[in-house]
Amino acid sequence: MEALGYLERRAAAAGKRRLVYLTARGWSVGDAIFACLKDLEAEWAREVGRARFADFMAVLCTLADGR
């Protein structure tokens, strides 16, 4: 990913750690992914109804929280 220009690694202020930062190219890919996700969510909400989709998302959030 670094060689393709999507991220860069920089030395941390102290120690030997390296921090990872997205480049402008990396951020633009993230923005495109987010836009596609929003389109897909809207399509699914139209397909099953907004209330059912909201319930579905609530279940996913609960599972992601580990509760």
N, C-alpha and C positions, 0 to 999 in steps of 0.2 A: 504494500500500500504506500509505503514511503517512496519507493523507487518510481511509482506511478504518479506521485505528486498529490496524493490525497491527505497525507498527514506528515508531520515532522516530529522528530524526537529532539528534545532539548535537555541539556544538563540541568538538574535541579540546583538551587542556590547552594546547597551544602550536600556533601556526600557524593556517592557515585550513581545515584538514581538518575533515570532519564524520564522526563514527562512527555506525554504524547499530546500533540495539538493538531486539530484539523486545519488544513490550508483552505484557502478560498474555494479551491476545487472540491475538497472534501465537504465543505459546508453546502455547496451547490448540489452535490449528490444527496446529502441529507435532506435538503429542502425538497428535492424531487420525490424522494421516498415518502416524505410526510404528506405531500400533495396527493400522491397516489393512494396512500392510506386513507386520507379524508374522502376521496372519491369512492373508494371501496366501501367505507363505512356508510356513506350516503346511499349507495346502491343497495346495500344489505338492509338498511332501515326502510327504504321504499319497498323492498321485497317482502319483508316480514312484518312491517309496521313499526312505527317509532317506539311504541311502548314495549313491544317484545324485544326490540333491539336494545333498548335501554336496560331491560332486565338481563339480557345476554352480556352486555358490557359490565354490569354490576357483578355478575357471577365471575367473569374473567378477572376483574379487579380483586375480588375476594380470594380467588385461587392464587393470584400473583402475590398477594400479601402473606400467603401461607396460613391463613386462619381457617 
